[in-house]
Amino acid sequence: MKMSLLKSISLVIVLVTMLSCNKTKKETTIEKESIAANEERPNIIFIFADDWGFGDLGVYGNKEVVTPNIDKMASEGTRYTQFHVTSGVCSPSRTSVITGHFPARHRVHGHLAGHALNVKRNMPDYLDDSLPVYLPKTMQKAGYKTAHFGKWHLGGGGLPNGDPNAPEPKTYGYDEARVWNGNGPTWKGDKKWPTTRYMDNDTLWVQSSSKVAVDETLNFIKKNKGKQPMFINLWLKDPHTPLWPSEEQRKDFKGLSPSKETYYAVLKDADFHVGRLLKSLLEMGMDENTLVIFSSDNGPAAYGASLKAGSTAGLKGRKVDIYEGGVVVPFIVKWKNRVAANKVDSTSVLSTVDLLPTFANLAQIELPKDYGIDGENIATILDNKSFERTKPLFWEWRFPKVKTNHWAEGAVRKGDWKLLFNDKINKVELYNIPKDPFEKNNLAENNEEIVNELKTLWKDWKKSLPN
């Protein structure tokens, strides 16, 4: 009896051990598969500057500015010369990043401001928070840890210029957020602040904005490193007004004009903190599995120091305009051992509406087929191939001033051709952009068929928009 009992106990122990080993092997296998899946999907950091012009970087030909870190990023990656935002101003441009739609689909025609001005321009007080798809929520669903640090400007931000009832950025799919021009946690000076506040009169914050946003980004990365892939929007204030650099920040530019001293000091400070981020990724061993993109929400401003010192590298127009100088911005892509180093792509026609479908592709998640993305998946550029656009690009500007560069009420780009027009003043301009990127030679008179085709495209698109 005793021997029989001992044999039974031994058999149970062996079976339990075998099952335990099998379970451990299975769990280990699942864990390895999960880690492998995460390694295949890159971390994504999208740096979106504010009013940073096409010519405001050394690598884009500016001989006076000092931007060694972003220039180095370009030397380690690929820079593009035909990347378009969807508006010459802030909020519409940012709307297209988050939604993958042209901003007019959401009635975001200009910058989101106070309620009275929004009503006057037939605009909402904030980006619709009931859509089935947002970029951060898509990345969340794909298993990414998501964050937004820096400028928001899609609703909220403290009176008098923002709706106190606007949703906080987390509503759109961010696990963590700390912002300005938006509701929720922010900064006061260079310290964290728990609630919404109006920022533009805070001198220390103005001087520290790039630093504190990068600090928060690095804290988030260190906290989540190795746990799951990360998606981070790092949206800088600089070089948007107000521009109040400290004497220390100005010192390298003494002797230049007051506007250049101010503007270049701000650019250099932002560049320094972008450099801190890139250096930290390298030190943490994360640069091989992190896609970093640098871009801007529109061209340089047409007022203050920005007017005299901000550069479009010769492109026509500036902020607000839907000429190239207002809507073509720097676009630099770095992904070590994946994206070609020190390369310039001047043929791929890209847009902010392409970011959502592209990031979703990298995250290995399908978008709803009925959502109607306006952009295209441009992931081929990450395999160092030119992207051939099949969809046109559209711009709508509802507040034209006919005696200025922003006279056009609409523009469309298809293939090599770009049309700008305003039927109310019977004005039309047509350019072959690859041959004439500075929009100097209006070819409309001798290309009536192309003008009519593009104008019809735009008007058909316009019919699909809300009033």
C-alpha positions as CSV (number, residue, x, y, z in Angstrom):
1,M,0.0,0.0,0.0
2,K,2.8,2.4,1.0
3,M,4.8,1.7,-2.2
4,S,1.6,2.1,-4.3
5,L,0.8,5.4,-2.7
6,L,4.4,6.6,-3.2
7,K,4.3,5.7,-6.9
8,S,1.0,7.6,-7.3
9,I,2.4,10.7,-5.6
10,S,5.5,10.5,-7.8
11,L,3.4,10.2,-10.9
12,V,1.3,13.3,-9.9
13,I,4.5,15.2,-9.3
14,V,6.0,14.3,-12.7
15,L,2.7,15.2,-14.4
16,V,2.5,18.6,-12.6
17,T,6.1,19.3,-13.4
18,M,5.6,18.4,-17.1
19,L,2.5,20.6,-17.3
20,S,4.3,23.4,-15.5
21,C,7.2,23.1,-17.9
22,N,4.9,23.1,-20.9
23,K,3.0,26.1,-19.6
24,T,6.3,28.0,-19.0
25,K,7.5,27.1,-22.5
26,K,4.1,28.3,-23.9
27,E,4.2,31.5,-21.9
28,T,7.9,32.1,-22.9
29,T,7.0,31.5,-26.6
30,I,4.0,34.0,-26.4
31,E,6.2,36.5,-24.6
32,K,8.9,36.1,-27.3
33,E,6.3,36.5,-30.0
34,S,5.0,39.6,-28.3
35,I,8.5,41.1,-28.0
36,A,9.2,40.2,-31.7
37,A,6.0,42.0,-32.8
38,N,7.0,45.1,-30.8
39,E,10.5,45.0,-32.4
40,E,9.0,44.9,-35.8
41,R,6.9,48.0,-35.1
42,P,8.9,51.1,-34.5
43,N,8.5,53.7,-31.8
44,I,7.3,56.8,-33.6
45,I,8.1,60.4,-32.6
46,F,6.6,63.1,-34.6
47,I,8.1,66.5,-34.0
48,F,5.9,69.3,-35.3
49,A,7.3,72.8,-35.0
50,D,5.2,75.9,-35.2
51,D,5.7,78.5,-38.0
52,W,9.1,76.9,-38.9
53,G,9.7,78.0,-42.5
54,F,11.1,75.8,-45.3
55,G,14.3,77.8,-45.3
56,D,14.7,78.0,-41.5
57,L,17.3,75.2,-41.4
58,G,20.9,75.0,-42.4
59,V,20.3,71.8,-44.3
60,Y,17.6,73.5,-46.4
61,G,20.1,76.1,-47.5
62,N,20.1,78.8,-44.8
63,K,23.7,80.0,-44.3
64,E,22.9,82.2,-41.2
65,V,20.8,80.0,-38.9
66,V,22.4,77.7,-36.4
67,T,20.6,74.3,-36.4
68,P,23.4,71.7,-36.1
69,N,21.2,69.0,-34.5
70,I,18.3,68.9,-36.9
71,D,20.9,69.3,-39.7
72,K,22.7,66.2,-38.3
73,M,19.3,64.4,-38.2
74,A,18.9,65.1,-41.9
75,S,22.4,63.8,-42.6
76,E,21.5,60.6,-40.8
77,G,18.1,60.3,-42.7
78,T,16.3,61.7,-45.7
79,R,14.9,65.1,-46.2
80,Y,12.0,65.9,-48.6
81,T,11.3,69.1,-50.6
82,Q,7.7,68.5,-51.6
83,F,6.0,67.9,-48.2
84,H,2.7,69.8,-47.9
85,V,0.6,70.8,-44.9
86,T,-3.2,71.2,-45.6
87,S,-3.4,74.9,-44.6
88,G,-1.3,78.0,-44.2
89,V,-2.3,78.3,-40.6
90,C,-2.1,76.2,-37.4
91,S,-5.4,74.5,-36.3
92,P,-6.4,73.2,-39.8
93,S,-2.9,71.8,-40.4
94,R,-3.0,70.0,-37.1
95,T,-6.5,68.7,-37.7
96,S,-5.3,66.9,-40.8
97,V,-2.6,65.1,-38.8
98,I,-5.1,63.8,-36.2
99,T,-7.9,62.9,-38.6
100,G,-6.2,62.0,-41.9
101,H,-8.8,64.4,-43.5
102,F,-8.6,67.7,-45.1
103,P,-9.5,70.1,-42.3
104,A,-12.5,71.6,-44.2
105,R,-14.3,68.3,-43.6
106,H,-14.5,69.3,-39.9
107,R,-15.1,73.0,-40.5
108,V,-11.7,73.9,-39.2
109,H,-10.9,76.7,-41.7
110,G,-8.6,78.9,-39.6
111,H,-7.1,78.9,-36.1
112,L,-9.4,77.9,-33.3
113,A,-10.0,81.0,-31.2
114,G,-12.6,82.4,-28.8
115,H,-16.3,81.4,-29.2
116,A,-17.4,84.7,-30.8
117,L,-14.8,84.5,-33.6
118,N,-15.3,80.8,-34.2
119,V,-19.1,81.4,-34.7
120,K,-18.4,84.4,-37.0
121,R,-16.2,82.1,-39.2
122,N,-18.7,79.2,-39.0
123,M,-16.2,77.1,-37.1
124,P,-16.5,74.8,-34.1
125,D,-14.9,75.6,-30.8
126,Y,-12.8,72.4,-30.9
127,L,-12.1,69.4,-33.1
128,D,-15.1,67.0,-33.1
129,D,-14.4,64.4,-30.4
130,S,-16.9,61.8,-31.7
131,L,-15.2,60.6,-34.9
132,P,-14.6,56.8,-35.3
133,V,-10.9,57.4,-36.1
134,Y,-8.1,59.6,-34.6
135,L,-4.4,59.0,-35.1
136,P,-3.6,58.5,-31.4
137,K,-6.6,56.3,-30.7
138,T,-5.6,54.2,-33.7
139,M,-2.1,53.8,-32.3
140,Q,-3.6,52.9,-28.9
141,K,-5.7,50.2,-30.4
142,A,-2.6,48.8,-32.1
143,G,-0.9,48.4,-28.7
144,Y,1.1,51.6,-28.6
145,K,1.6,53.7,-25.6
146,T,0.6,57.2,-26.7
147,A,1.5,60.7,-25.6
148,H,1.2,64.3,-26.7
149,F,3.5,67.0,-25.3
150,G,3.6,70.6,-26.4
151,K,1.2,72.7,-28.5
152,W,-2.4,71.4,-29.1
153,H,-4.5,74.2,-30.6
154,L,-7.4,71.9,-31.5
155,G,-9.6,73.4,-28.8
156,G,-9.2,74.9,-25.3
157,G,-6.2,76.6,-23.8
158,G,-7.7,79.1,-21.4
159,L,-9.8,82.3,-21.9
160,P,-9.9,84.5,-23.9
161,N,-8.7,82.4,-26.8
162,G,-9.9,78.9,-26.0
163,D,-13.1,77.1,-25.0
164,P,-12.8,76.0,-21.3
165,N,-15.3,73.2,-22.2
166,A,-13.2,71.7,-25.0
167,P,-12.1,68.1,-24.4
168,E,-8.6,67.4,-23.1
169,P,-6.2,65.8,-25.6
170,K,-6.5,62.5,-23.8
171,T,-10.1,62.2,-25.1
172,Y,-8.6,61.7,-28.6
173,G,-6.5,58.7,-27.6
174,Y,-3.5,59.8,-25.6
175,D,-2.4,57.9,-22.5
176,E,-0.5,61.0,-21.3
177,A,-0.7,64.6,-22.3
178,R,0.7,67.9,-21.2
179,V,0.0,70.8,-23.5
180,W,-0.4,74.5,-24.2
181,N,-3.2,76.0,-26.4
182,G,-5.3,73.2,-25.0
183,N,-7.1,72.1,-21.8
184,G,-5.6,70.0,-19.0
185,P,-2.2,69.8,-17.4
186,T,0.4,72.4,-18.7
187,W,3.4,74.4,-17.4
188,K,3.9,77.6,-15.4
189,G,7.3,79.0,-16.2
190,D,9.5,75.9,-16.5
191,K,7.6,73.9,-13.9
192,K,4.6,71.5,-14.3
193,W,1.1,73.0,-13.7
194,P,-1.9,70.8,-13.0
195,T,-4.6,72.7,-14.9
196,T,-5.3,74.8,-18.0
197,R,-3.9,78.3,-18.1
198,Y,-3.4,81.1,-20.7
199,M,0.4,81.0,-21.5
200,D,1.4,83.8,-23.8
201,N,2.3,86.3,-21.1
202,D,4.6,83.8,-19.3
203,T,8.1,85.0,-20.2
204,L,9.9,82.1,-18.5
205,W,7.7,79.5,-20.2
206,V,8.2,81.2,-23.6
207,Q,12.0,80.9,-23.1
208,S,11.7,77.3,-21.9
209,S,8.9,75.8,-24.0
210,S,11.1,73.5,-26.1
211,K,13.1,72.4,-23.1
212,V,10.1,71.5,-20.9
213,A,8.3,69.6,-23.8
214,V,11.5,67.6,-24.5
215,D,11.9,66.9,-20.8
216,E,8.4,65.5,-20.6
217,T,9.0,63.4,-23.7
218,L,12.2,61.9,-22.3
219,N,10.5,61.1,-19.0
220,F,7.7,59.3,-20.9
221,I,10.2,57.3,-23.0
222,K,12.3,56.3,-20.0
223,K,9.2,55.2,-18.1
224,N,7.9,53.1,-20.9
225,K,11.0,51.8,-22.6
226,G,10.9,48.1,-23.3
227,K,7.3,47.7,-22.3
228,Q,5.5,48.4,-25.6
229,P,6.0,50.5,-28.7
230,M,5.5,54.2,-28.2
231,F,3.8,56.9,-30.3
232,I,4.6,60.5,-29.3
233,N,3.5,63.8,-30.7
234,L,6.2,66.4,-29.7
235,W,4.7,69.7,-30.9
236,L,6.9,72.6,-30.3
237,K,5.9,76.3,-29.8
238,D,8.9,77.7,-31.5
239,P,9.3,79.8,-33.6
240,H,5.7,81.0,-33.1
241,T,5.3,84.4,-31.4
242,P,5.8,85.5,-28.7
243,L,9.5,85.5,-29.2
244,W,11.3,86.5,-26.1
245,P,14.7,84.7,-25.9
246,S,16.9,85.3,-22.9
247,E,20.2,87.2,-23.1
248,E,22.0,83.8,-22.8
249,Q,20.0,82.5,-25.8
250,R,20.7,85.6,-27.8
251,K,24.5,85.8,-27.2
252,D,25.6,83.9,-30.4
253,F,23.7,86.3,-32.6
254,K,24.8,89.7,-31.3
255,G,25.7,92.0,-34.2
256,L,22.9,90.8,-36.4
257,S,19.8,92.8,-36.9
258,P,17.4,92.8,-33.9
259,S,14.9,90.5,-35.8
260,K,17.6,88.0,-36.8
261,E,19.1,88.0,-33.3
262,T,15.7,87.2,-31.8
263,Y,14.5,84.7,-34.4
264,Y,17.8,82.8,-34.7
265,A,18.1,82.6,-30.9
266,V,14.7,80.8,-30.8
267,L,15.6,78.4,-33.6
268,K,18.9,77.5,-32.1
269,D,17.3,76.8,-28.7
270,A,14.7,74.5,-30.2
271,D,17.3,72.8,-32.2
272,F,19.4,72.2,-29.1
273,H,16.6,70.4,-27.3
274,V,15.7,68.3,-30.4
275,G,19.4,67.3,-30.2
276,R,19.0,66.3,-26.6
277,L,16.2,64.0,-27.6
278,L,18.1,62.4,-30.4
279,K,21.2,62.0,-28.2
280,S,19.1,60.3,-25.5
281,L,17.6,57.8,-27.9
282,L,21.1,56.9,-29.0
283,E,22.3,56.5,-25.4
284,M,19.3,54.3,-24.6
285,G,19.9,52.1,-27.5
286,M,16.6,53.1,-29.1
287,D,17.7,54.8,-32.3
288,E,17.5,51.6,-34.4
289,N,13.8,51.0,-33.6
290,T,12.6,54.6,-33.5
291,L,11.2,56.5,-36.4
292,V,11.7,60.3,-35.8
293,I,10.1,62.9,-38.1
294,F,10.7,66.6,-38.0
295,S,8.3,69.0,-39.7
296,S,6.3,72.2,-39.3
297,D,2.6,73.2,-39.3
298,N,3.0,76.0,-41.9
299,G,5.4,78.6,-43.3
300,P,7.0,81.4,-41.4
301,A,4.8,84.2,-40.1
302,A,4.4,87.5,-42.0
303,Y,4.8,89.7,-38.9
304,G,7.3,90.7,-36.3
305,A,10.8,89.2,-36.3
306,S,9.5,86.2,-38.3
307,L,8.7,88.5,-41.3
308,K,12.2,89.9,-41.4
309,A,14.2,86.7,-40.4
310,G,12.0,83.7,-41.2
311,S,12.8,82.1,-44.5
312,T,10.9,80.1,-47.2
313,A,14.1,79.6,-49.2
314,G,12.6,81.6,-52.0
315,L,9.2,79.9,-52.1
316,K,6.3,82.3,-52.8
317,G,4.2,83.4,-49.9
318,R,4.3,82.8,-46.1
319,K,2.0,81.7,-43.3
320,V,-1.7,82.1,-44.2
321,D,-0.9,81.9,-47.9
322,I,-1.6,78.7,-49.9
323,Y,1.3,79.4,-52.2
324,E,4.2,77.0,-51.7
325,G,5.8,79.2,-49.0
326,G,2.8,78.8,-46.8
327,V,2.2,75.1,-47.2
328,V,5.5,73.5,-48.1
329,V,7.5,72.9,-45.0
330,P,10.6,70.9,-43.9
331,F,10.1,67.2,-43.6
332,I,13.0,65.1,-42.3
333,V,12.8,61.4,-41.6
334,K,15.3,59.4,-39.6
335,W,15.2,55.7,-38.9
336,K,18.6,54.2,-38.4
337,N,19.5,51.3,-40.7
338,R,16.1,51.6,-42.5
339,V,15.8,55.1,-44.0
340,A,18.7,56.1,-46.3
341,A,21.2,58.5,-44.8
342,N,22.1,61.9,-46.3
343,K,19.5,61.6,-49.0
344,V,17.3,64.3,-50.6
345,D,14.0,63.3,-52.2
346,S,12.7,66.0,-54.4
347,T,10.1,63.9,-56.3
348,S,7.7,62.4,-53.7
349,V,4.6,64.6,-53.2
350,L,3.6,64.1,-49.6
351,S,1.1,65.7,-47.2
352,T,0.0,65.7,-43.5
353,V,-3.1,63.8,-44.5
354,D,-0.8,60.9,-45.3
355,L,0.6,60.5,-41.8
356,L,-2.4,58.7,-40.2
357,P,-2.6,55.9,-42.8
358,T,1.2,55.6,-42.9
359,F,1.6,55.3,-39.1
360,A,-1.4,52.8,-39.0
361,N,0.5,50.7,-41.5
362,L,3.6,50.7,-39.4
363,A,1.5,49.8,-36.4
364,Q,0.0,46.9,-38.3
365,I,-3.5,47.9,-37.8
366,E,-6.3,48.3,-40.4
367,L,-8.4,51.5,-40.6
368,P,-12.1,51.2,-41.1
369,K,-12.8,50.9,-44.8
370,D,-15.8,53.4,-44.6
371,Y,-13.8,56.1,-42.8
372,G,-12.7,57.8,-46.0
373,I,-9.1,58.8,-45.4
374,D,-8.1,61.7,-47.7
375,G,-4.4,60.8,-47.5
376,E,-2.4,57.8,-48.8
377,N,-0.1,55.3,-47.2
378,I,3.4,56.7,-48.0
379,A,5.3,53.9,-46.2
380,T,7.3,53.2,-49.4
381,I,9.5,56.2,-48.6
382,L,10.7,54.3,-45.5
383,D,12.0,51.7,-48.0
384,N,13.9,54.5,-49.8
385,K,11.6,54.5,-52.8
386,S,9.9,57.6,-54.3
387,F,6.2,57.8,-53.6
388,E,3.9,58.4,-56.6
389,R,0.8,60.2,-55.5
390,T,-2.6,59.1,-56.9
391,K,-4.9,61.4,-55.0
392,P,-5.0,65.2,-55.5
393,L,-4.3,67.7,-52.7
394,F,-6.8,70.4,-51.9
395,W,-6.7,73.7,-50.0
396,E,-9.6,75.9,-49.1
397,W,-9.1,79.4,-47.7
398,R,-12.4,81.1,-46.7
399,F,-11.0,84.5,-45.6
400,P,-9.2,85.8,-48.8
401,K,-7.8,89.3,-48.9
402,V,-7.6,90.1,-52.5
403,K,-4.8,92.6,-52.5
404,T,-2.4,90.2,-50.7
405,N,-0.7,86.9,-51.4
406,H,-3.7,85.1,-49.7
407,W,-6.2,86.2,-52.4
408,A,-7.0,82.6,-53.5
409,E,-10.1,80.9,-52.1
410,G,-9.0,77.5,-53.3
411,A,-6.1,75.5,-54.6
412,V,-5.5,72.0,-55.9
413,R,-2.4,70.0,-56.8
414,K,-2.6,67.0,-59.1
415,G,0.5,65.5,-60.6
416,D,2.9,68.3,-61.5
417,W,0.2,71.0,-61.7
418,K,-1.1,73.3,-59.0
419,L,-4.0,75.6,-59.6
420,L,-5.0,78.6,-57.4
421,F,-8.2,80.5,-58.1
422,N,-10.8,82.9,-56.8
423,D,-13.9,83.1,-59.0
424,K,-15.3,86.1,-57.1
425,I,-12.5,88.2,-58.5
426,N,-12.0,86.2,-61.7
427,K,-8.4,85.3,-61.0
428,V,-6.6,82.1,-61.7
429,E,-3.0,80.9,-61.6
430,L,-1.5,77.7,-62.8
431,Y,2.0,76.4,-62.1
432,N,4.1,73.4,-63.0
433,I,5.6,72.9,-59.6
434,P,8.6,70.6,-60.4
435,K,9.7,73.1,-63.2
436,D,8.6,76.2,-61.3
437,P,8.7,75.6,-57.5
438,F,8.8,79.4,-56.9
439,E,5.5,79.9,-58.7
440,K,6.8,82.6,-61.0
441,N,5.4,81.6,-64.4
442,N,1.6,81.6,-64.5
443,L,0.6,79.1,-67.3
444,A,-3.1,79.4,-66.9
445,E,-3.7,81.3,-70.2
446,N,-2.2,78.7,-72.4
447,N,-3.6,75.6,-70.5
448,E,-7.3,76.2,-70.3
449,E,-8.1,72.4,-70.4
450,I,-5.9,71.8,-67.3
451,V,-7.3,74.8,-65.5
452,N,-10.9,73.5,-66.1
453,E,-10.0,70.0,-65.0
454,L,-8.4,71.1,-61.8
455,K,-11.1,73.6,-61.0
456,T,-13.8,70.9,-61.5
457,L,-11.8,68.5,-59.2
458,W,-11.8,71.2,-56.5
459,K,-15.5,72.1,-56.9
460,D,-16.5,68.4,-56.8
461,W,-14.5,68.1,-53.6
462,K,-16.1,71.2,-52.2
463,K,-19.6,69.7,-52.7
464,S,-18.5,66.9,-50.3
465,L,-17.8,69.3,-47.5
466,P,-20.2,70.6,-44.7
467,N,-21.5,74.1,-45.3
